[in-house]
Amino acid sequence: MGGRRGPETVAVPAGRVTLSDRRTRRSWRVDLAAHRVAVHPVTRELYTAITGDDPGIARGARLPVESVSWWDAVRFCNALSERTGLSPVYRVHGEDVTWDRTAAGYRLLTEAEWEHACRAGTDGPRYGPLDDIAWHRANSGERIHDVGGRQPNSWGLHDTLGNVWEWCWDLYDPEVYGTYRVLRGGGWFDEHWSCRASVRRRSHPTLRLDDVGFRVALGPSELSVPGPTVGAHRGEERRG
């Protein structure tokens, strides 16, 4: 990345996503506004250019950055916004952070946005054959890979499944897990069942793990959350 240019993004259309909570077995719909999402997870090259930091052990400019905490991702988003002349989205006050939804800068995807972007209009567990679209335990050689090495979904997004889990903005289940945040997508060391559009993982926002990175978005987010749908669901996913 050079000058004031940010990462490549694509337009993601407005839509509706149904999410579910494993513990309470409730589900709810989220209406999403049209927005833009980065084609790839944030790369080491971009992360280092913006922050001056070079975390993790793996080396390679086009590798997705990993060993970054949720807080690292939030701070990166603000720094990227400032570098590209946009208003920062997050207001950080010690250990508290708020989202200024009037700001135009870069931000993390919400969990609903992530699933909407991953599915790209499909309703199955994956948008294509897993080996073609994702790096996972069976084909990764148990190592991280450059972004964009597998087929994108129909909206042009690469690596939404596999390679690295991606931090989302949302709290996982605050009643039970407090400040833990949502991770989505599966990683290079995960079995095939973890690399599905509906699978959720959680982690403390200060932890840095070698299979966790993030992706950025631009633009408005959720229009409304109409509330629980009828019925309950078992397990981690609704449609596979």
Number of C-alpha atoms within 10 A of each C-alpha: 12 8 7 12 11 16 18 11 17 15 17 21 15 15 17 17 17 19 20 22 18 16 12 11 13 17 18 15 17 21 17 22 18 17 18 21 28 23 23 23 27 23 22 24 19 20 24 15 14 18 13 10 11 17 16 15 9 17 14 13 15 17 20 29 31 27 18 24 20 27 18 17 23 22 18 23 24 22 20 26 23 16 16 16 14 16 18 23 22 20 14 14 8 6 6 7 12 10 13 13 13 11 17 16 24 30 27 25 24 19 25 23 27 26 21 23 24 27 23 18 14 14 13 14 19 21 21 16 9 19 15 12 21 30 31 27 19 13 14 18 12 15 16 23 20 18 21 18 14 19 18 21 20 15 17 17 21 22 29 32 29 32 33 33 29 31 31 26 21 17 20 22 17 11 8 9 13 11 17 20 22 23 26 28 27 31 30 27 22 21 13 19 11 20 27 25 27 24 19 21 17 17 20 17 18 14 14 19 15 20 23 26 28 28 27 26 25 22 17 15 19 17 14 12 14 10 12 15 13 9 8 14 16 13 12 18 17 18 11 14
